[in-house]
């Protein structure tokens, strides 16, 4: 039986104590100690039992929710109870569904990007933003919970049919990352991009061009030695084959990173957005420097040492040389189809692996990332003695190769010392040890 009236409700006054006034059927008005309809603190509640447990349901504040509306919500809750449905759980599910409808792909993508941006290199961030710009005009306004595979394909197919297969695969990849993020956050039940790569034309990534012929490598080294261009480009090209760093890691070098006394170059985990030189591994990379590299850096310091950057752009002392500057230099030397900047790393890895050098040393020197970050950091320190020996022999090999194509790089590990402790490398020419 209904007991409350609008007149009674409007006249509720605070008493300094909590008040409860029942309307029947479990519905009651809850008044806080200092509450009244005019200042708030008056709320509708419904007490009920479900599965043998006493529970409480909230219908909102009075007078925003009128007596009539509160009674209607009570009757609706009782209908759910009659069907064996917990009205509180149903209310929570309905609220979550309403919130999910507001989580459009574009909004979730923005949340995903802002959450993960600090873990990505600036270049990767820019690429993800660009790909999102291709996806969002097609289905950015669609709630993630309603997103279907056909929606993603509607954006991807025209790009694929235009011949941009790699971009099409990247679009599916980014859409999948956003959907996985949304699923983990509870915005959707499934990843609409799952399996879509299999229905696209296969994309085979092209490997970085690398010279693996001894004769051609010798020709390249000789061409680098004779190259005439900006000082920064000249020295970057001369140093790159010896240190086998990534393009951006080399170009963005700062003089404080070079320790001439200890003969090491410490590439920081992140150099900042300006030069896009964040390390893929997110672990500082210590590079042992050979005598040849120290000499080159010493010569370069006399020229650019009055600034912060080792390889400043010829157009601006505050910016490093560009990746295209190095690449164009290779092109002008006649190695457009044969060699890339990244190719020096491939040459180093291929030759050392062919000679049976411990792969852990090679991977540590190349700063390749494994799934174990602790092991990565430990091994790079552990292998410094071995890597220093390797890199000095590598520089000696490059110098000798520049003078004779018959030189080969071959490790010679002393038999009485385990390879893991201290490897020693020698250069051979025609079977004769020349160093």
N, C-alpha and C positions, 0 to 999 in steps of 0.2 A: 504494500500500500504506500502510495506517495505521500510524504510528510512535509516536504519543503515547498515554499512558495517564493515567488520573485520578491514580494514585499519583505518577507523575512530575510532573504539573502541580502537585499539592499541595505537592510538595517543592521547588519552584523557589525559589532564594535569590538576592538581589541580589549582583552581582559587581563593581559599579562600572563595568560596561560594558554596552552594549546587547546583548541576547541574542535570537536567533531560532531557534525549534525547529519544524521542519517536520512536518506530519502527512500530507503527500502531496496530490496534486491541486491544488497551489497554496495550500493552507491551512497557516498557520503561526501560532505564538504569538509575540507581540512583547513582550519584557520590557525595561522601562527600566532605566537604570543603578542606580537605587535601588529598583526595584519588586519586589514579591512578591505572591502571591495574597492575603495578609492585609492588606497596606497599599495595594493598588492598583498600577497601572503594568504590569499584565499584560493584553494585549488580543489579540483574534483578528483576523487579517488574511488576505486571500486575494489572491494575485497572479494576474493573468490578462492575456491579450492580446485586444484587440478593434480591428478595423479597422487592424491592423498596429501598434498602439500598446500599450506596456506600461502597465497600470493596476493600481490597488490598491483593494480593497473592505474596509470595516470591518464586523465582526459584533458588536462590543461587548466588554466587559471580562469576564475570567474572575475569579471563578467565577459571576458573575451569569449569564453565558452558558456553559453546560456544554459539555464536549467533544462530547457527543451532539448538542446543539443546533447547535454550530458546524459539525459534519459535515453536518447536515441542510441548513443554509443554504448550505454549499458545493455540495451536490448540486442545490439549487434554482437557484443561480447558473449552474451548468453546463448546466442545462436551458434557461435563457434564452439562453446562448451558442449552444447547438445550434439555437435558433430564430432566430439572427441578432439577438438583442436584447442590448444592453449592460446587464448587471445593475446597474452603478453608476447609470446613467441611470434605470433602472426603479425603483431604490431611492429616488432623489431625487424622482421623480414620485409614488411611493406616499406618501412623507413629506409632500409638498406637498398631496396630496389629503386626507390625514388632518388636516393643519392647517386646510385649507379647510373641512372638516366642522365644525371648532370655531368657525369664523367665522360665527356666526349673524347674521341681519339686525340684531338688537338690539345685538350687540357691535360690528358694523361701523358702525352708526349712531352709537354712542357715540364711536367713534374718529373718525368724520367730524366730529361736532359739536365735539369737543375740539380737533381740528386746525384747523378753520375758524372757531371762535368768535371769535377775536380780530379777524377781518376783517369781522365782522357787527355791525350795530347791536343794542343790547340788545332793542329791540322785535322785530327780526327773529329774534334768538335765541329769544326767548320763543315766537314764533309757530311756529318750527321744532320746538321741544320739544313744543308742544301737538299739532301734526300727527303727530309721531312717536308720541305717546300714543294716537292713533287707529289707527295702523298696527300697532304692536308686539303688542297683544293678539291679533291675527289670525295673524300669521306671524313674530313677533319671534324665536321659538325655532328657526326653520327656517334651515339653513345657506344663506348667500347663493348658493353655487354651485348649490343645488337650487331656488332661487326661480324660480317661473314667472309669466308674466303673469296667469294665472288666480288665483294667490294674491293678487296686488295688487288685482285686480278684486273679489275676494271681500270685501275690506275697503272698497273704494270704492263699489261699487254701492248698498249700503243707504243710504249718505250721499247719493248722487245722487238716489235714489228718494224720499228724504225731503224733497227740494227744495233741498238745500244744494249746488248745482252748483259754486259757486265753491270751496267747501271740498273737494269731490271732485277738482277740478283741482289744488288745492294739495297734496292727498295724493299724487297721481301725480307731481307735480313734486318733492316732497321724497323720495319713494321713488326716483325717477330720480337725484337727486343722490347718495343713499347708494350706489346701484348703480354709478354712474359712478366714485365714489371707490373702491369695492371692486374694480372692474375695473382701475383704475389701479394698485392695490396688489397685483394678482395673485390676489385672492380668488375671482374668478369670470371667466368668459370673455365674458359678454354682459350687457347692461343689460335686465333683465326689464321695466322700465317704458317702454322705447322704444315710441313709437307709441300708447300707451294713451290719451292725451288725445284722439286722433281718434275713439275709440269712445265717448266720453262726450258728453253733451249740451253743445252749445257754450255757453261763458260769455262774455258781453260785458260788460267792465268799464264801470261807470258813471263818466262824467266828473264831476269836481268841479263843483258848481254855481257858476256865475260870472255876474255881471251884466255884460252887454255893451251895454245901453241907457244912453245918456248921462243921460237923465232919471232912471232908477232908480239909477244910480251916484251922481248928485247927491243923491237922496233918502237913500241909505245914508250918504254922507259927512255930511250934515246930521244924521242920526239919531245917528251916532257922536259928533258934536260935542256933542249934547245929552244923551248917555247918562249916566245916574246909576247908579253901582254902585261896586264896590271900586276904589280908586285904581289898583291894578295893572292891572285889566281895562280901566279907562278909558284909561290911557296906552298899553297894548298895542294897543288898537283904533285909537287915533289914530296911532300910529307905524307899524303894520303896512302900511297902504296905501302909505306912502312908501318903505319899504325892501324890500317884497315878498320877505321871507324865508319859509322854511318854518315851519310852526307850532312845532315843537320848537326850532328855532334861535332864534326870537324869545323864546319863553317862558323858556328856560333861560339868558338873558343874564346875565352877571356884569359888575359895574361896571368892573373892570380892562380889559375888552374894549373899552370906549368911550374913544377918544382925542379929547377935546374940542379940543385944540390942532391936531391934524392933520385933524380932522373925518372920522374913519374908525371903523368898527366891525369888529374882527377876530373873526370867528366861528371858533373852533378846530376842527381836524379831528375832534376827539372831546372831548366834555364829560364823559364817564364815564357809568356805568350809572344814576346816581341820577335824572337828568332825561331820559334817553333822547334825547340831543341830538347823537348822533354824525352828522357830515356824511356824506351819501351819497357824496360825491366823495373823502373821505379826504384832502382838501387844504384848508388854512385858507382861509377866504373873507373877503376884505377888502371891506367895503361902504362906499362913499363916502356921507357924511351931508350932506344939504342943510341950509340955514339953519333951516328949519322943524323938522327932526328934532332938530337940536342944541338948539333952544329947548325942545322937548318933553322931551328928556332932562335938560336943565338944571332944568326945573321938577320933574321926577320925582326928581332927585337930592336936592333939598331935602327930599323926603318919605321916600324909601327908601335914600338914600345912606349911611346909617349901617350898612347891612348889606352882604352880598356880592352878593345877587341884585338885579337891576333890577326884576323883577316878582315879588316874593314873594307867596306865597299869603296870603290874609287869615286863614287858620287856623294857619299855621306859617311863621315867618320863615326857616326852613331849607329850605323847599320852594318851588318856583316855582308859579305858577298852572297850573291843569290845562287840557288841550285842551278839555274839555267846558265849562270856565268861559267861554272865548272863544266857543265855539259857542252856548252857551245865551244869551249876550248878544245874538248875532245873532238868535236865535229871538225873544227878548223884544222886539227892535226891529221884528219883523214880517218878517224876511227868511229864514225857515226854508227855503222851497223855492227861493229865488232865489240865495242866496250861501253859500259855504263859506269857511273860513279860507284854504284853498289857492286859492280863487277869485281872490284879489287878484293872485296871480302870473299867472293866466290872463288877467285884465283887462290887466295891464301888457304881457304878451307880445303879446296880440292887437292892442292899440292901436298899439304901437310897430312891429310887423310891417306893419300896414296902412299906416303912414306911411313905410314904406321904410327904417326904421333898420337899419343893418348887423346882420345876424343874429348875428354873432360877439359884438358888444357885448351884445346881449340875452341870449344864452346864458351869457356870462361873468357878467353881473349876476345871473342866476338860479342860478348855480353848477351848471349842468347838466353832467353828466359825459360826456366823450367817451372813445373807446378809447385816446387818447394822453394819458397822465397828464402827461408832460413838457410837451406842448403846452398842456394845461389850465393848468398853473402859470405858464407863460411868458405866455400870452395875458391872464391875469387881471392881471398886472403891466403888460403892454404896453398894455392898454386902460383903465388907470385914469383918464387924462385924459379920454377919451371918456365913460367911465361917470360920472365926476363931473359933467360937463356934462349928461348925460342925466338923472341923478337930481335935479339942481337944477331943471331944466325940468319934470320930472315932478311934483315937489312944488309948483312954481308953478302947474302945470296943475290939480292937485287942489284947491288953495286957490281958484283962480278958478272952477273948476267948481262948487264948493260954493255960490258966489254967483250963478252963471248957467249954465243948461243949454246955452246956445248956444256955449260955449267949446269949441274943438277943440285937440287936441295935434298939432302939425305940425312936422317938422324942416325947418330952413332952413340948408343947408350952403353956406358961402361958396364961390363958384365958383373962386376963385384958390388955394384950399387943398384938397388931396385929402381926401376924406371920411375916409380911414383915419387922418389926422393929427390933426385937431381939428374935430369936428362942432359946430355951434352950433344950438340949438333955440329957436324963438320960439313964442309963443302967439298965435293969431289968433281973432278973434270977428267973424263976419260979414264976413270978408275983410280986416279991419283988424288990423294988428299992435298988440297991447296990451302986449307986453313984448319 
